[in-house]
Amino acid sequence: MPFGLSGAAPNFQKDIDFNLKPVIGRFVSVHMDYVILTSPSFNEHLDHLNQVFTLLRDAGLTLNKYKCHFARGKLKYLGLVISKEKVETDHSKVKAITEMKPPKYSKEVTKFLGMAGWYQKFIPQYADICEPLYRFKKKRAKFNWSTEAQDSSDKLKRALTEAPVLQLPNFLEQFNFFTDASGVGIGAVLNQNHRPIAFTSRTLNKTEGNYTVTERECLVM
């Protein structure tokens, strides 16, 4: 299906989801024409490949062998570098974000936040860092790139370049969940073996801003 046609992308995604439905969520993840198989062993990987190939063949779909990679220990997928035990940021994608020039319009701030936001699970207190930038997304907000906004942008870029490696969860081991709260936001981190699995955070609304520190900590839960 030509991707230049209106509606081609969502229809293609719908078709792929339908044809690979028996294996999606079991050992297959799909985003458009990216089909990722995860297997605990090489022999199981061969079996998983056979199942996917059968489903694609029955649907009349073909693969470009030059774009296929098999039995990889590490791969790049949607701006992430994923291996058996960890997830990292794609340094080339992060570099593109950190080299963005200061915005001249509110829409450029929104674009910057959209790109950086893809990696927010890597950044502790992400919402606190971005709070000055979120103000530009409000209706009728006047654009004034202040020193505070520039500091927020610089801090976010620095956090991206220093982003930790995230551990993939082991559901046979204990998890630890830590919360934090400030005057502008709440956050948490899911850990295992003293290593982060993911960070999460958001800003507070006006009502939540009046909560006590204890209430804000409870709000995270």
HUFEN-V620503 format. One record per helix or strand of 2 or more residues. SS is the DSSP state (H for helix, E for strand). FROM is the first residue (numbers start at 1). TO is the last residue. If there is no record, write none. Layout:
BEGIN
SS | FROM | TO
SS | FROM | TO
END
This chain:
BEGIN
H | 8 | 19
E | 28 | 31
E | 34 | 37
H | 42 | 58
H | 65 | 67
E | 74 | 77
E | 80 | 83
E | 86 | 89
H | 91 | 98
H | 106 | 117
H | 120 | 122
H | 126 | 137
H | 147 | 161
E | 166 | 167
E | 176 | 181
E | 185 | 192
E | 195 | 203
H | 208 | 210
H | 213 | 220
END
